[in-house]
Amino acid sequence: MQKRKVVENVFWMGAQDWDRRLFDSLIPLPDGTSYNAYLVRGSEKTALLDTVEPIMVDKLMAQLKDVEKIDYIVSHHAEQDHSGSIPQVLAKYPGAKVLVTPKAKGMLMDFLDLPEEALVTVEDGETLSLGGKTLKFIHTPWVHWPETMVTYMEEDRILFSCDFYGSHIASSDLFVTDQGRVLEAAKRYFAEIMMPFRSIITKNIEKLQGYDIRMIAPSHGQVYDHPEWIMEAYRDWVLGGPHNLVVLPYVSMHESTQHMVDHLLSRLVERGVRVEPFNLAVTDIGKLAMALVDAATVVVGSPTVLVGPHPAAAYATLLANALKPKAKYLSVVGSYGWGGKMVESLAAMIPNLRVEVLDPVICRGLPREKDFQALDRLADTIAEKHRENGFR
């Protein structure tokens, strides 16, 4: 794909990775992804904002074939899918300076073996004139590493947002055309890499409030030519409270836990509580992460395996602990054959979650009437706490 005009003298460059299905050997990519770089031509200087994943460097270099000179390479983020092709770009343009935050400088030297003399640090709020195109560098730590920044182009009011507002989608569309599809992908993206840093991202959103942003050009996904809706979605994900939602990741071996999950789900729905169940034997873990963005309560369902939780349930619990959602309540339902410490094991896996642990419901073998009654009480407790907090 050739470079594409975003606005006058600003071009999208990069690559669409249509076939990639896993990111960082962890994150599912059902729609592939893109690696976005942007070329900005001023009347005096030219800048390339970010590069691409090294496996796609040939596509970027082909797009740069007719670009005679690049004066600056802006590295918003040191991770390889953003900056991994800087060495090849520097080889073609040896006079270019790589503009980075102070924290990124050492990272790029370590990760990419870049020479120190090629790296120039920029301070928070520093501006650079290219001649009719003014770049303002805004430090945005923990979006989603400590060294990240974004760039605001003053004349065209474009925010080059790095991972902020990004989405893993490979598409032939330069601009967003299917808002629903992009919203889901952006929520997945936020859940998987930014939700753990929600409190710091709050400060970054506040920092950007004073800017007139007419367009957002992220490092992954399509360009937002009408960005108000994605900015509002982020405000809800970051600043909004939990929703009236129970997320129920579970796994069942001999149907006992399945019966308990089915009963609890039914009783919660009867009490006006939304439920999203996830059978961990088959689920897309990214979907689970997305649901955790809004969840007020998480209930983990698991049988006991060798005195502890099923490994799939343990994985989901560790994932929730790593992502640090804004959920307020947690419980466990499940079964055992001859004994074990499943509840204690799962509770030990969530030190990062500031949740109230509700009474678990654990049965031996198949659940019986007393167990179903205990599940009814758990549903009552959850519904009451959601009402008390005004979750909607």
C-alpha positions, 0 to 999 in steps of 0.5 A: 500500500502506498503512502496516503494523504491525511491532510495537506503535506501529512501522509500516512505510511506503514503497513497493514498486517492482515494475518497477524493473530497474536500480539506479544505472544499474548493478545488475540488479534481477530482483525489483524493490526496496522503499524502506522507511521506519518510523514509530515512535510514542512516548508523547511524540514521533514519529520517521520513520526514512528516507524513499523514492526521490523518484519514490515520494514520493506513496506515502509522503505518502499513508501520512502523511496521518493522521499529525499530527506528526513530531518527528524524521526519522532519516536513516541514509544520505544516498543518494536512495533513503533520504533523497531525500524528506526535503524533502517530509516537512519541508514537511509537518512544518516543525518536525521535526529531521533526525537525522544523523551528522556526516559526513551533515550536509554531504552532505544539505545538498549533495545535497538543499539542506536548511537547516542549522538543520533538521539535528541531528547524533547521536554514536555511541551517543547515545540518544533517548527518544520516551517508551517507545521509545528509539532508540540511534544506532550509526555504521556507516561504509561500509555502504555510504557513509562517513556511514551509521548504524543505529538500535537500538530498545531496548524492542522490540530491533529493529535498523533496519539501513539497507543492512545486511542489505538485499535488493532485493526487491519483495514484498507480504510484510512479513516474510520468508516465503521464506528461500531467495529472500531469501538469494539477493537479500541475497547479491547486495545484499552483493556489489554494494555492500558487498563492497568494504568487507569489512574495515570491515564486520567492525568493524561486525558486531563492534560489533553483537554486544553487542546483543540483536537480535530483529528486523531492519528494513532499508531495502530488502527484507522485515523479518527477524522471525527474523534469526539466519540472515541475521546468520550469512550475513553473518558467513560472507560477511565473515569466512569464508574463500574456498570451493573455487570457481573463478569463470570469466567468459569471452567467445568470438568464434570458439569458440577461447576457448569450447573452452578454457573447456569443457576447463578446467571439465571438468578442474577438476570432475574434480579436485574443484573447483566451477566457476561459468562466466559467459558475459559475452555473456549473463550477469546481472552480479549473478550474477557478483558473487554468485559472487565472494563465495565464490570462491577463484580467478578465471579470466578467459577472453577472445579478443584484440581489437585487441591487448587483451582483449575489452571484456566481459572487461575489464569483468568484470575491472574489476568484480572489481577494484572489488568486491575479493573475497577470492579468492586466485588469478587466471589468464587463458585465451584466444586471439589471431589475430596478436598482442597484450598481453591478459594484460598489459592484464588484469593491469593492471586488478586493482591492488586484488586481493591475488591470486597470478597463476597461469600463463596459457594463451594460444593462437593460433587453435584450441587444440591438444594442447599447449594442452589440456595446459597447461590440465590443468596449470593445473587441477592447480595450482588444485586443489592450491592449494585443497587446501593452503589447506583451501578447502571 
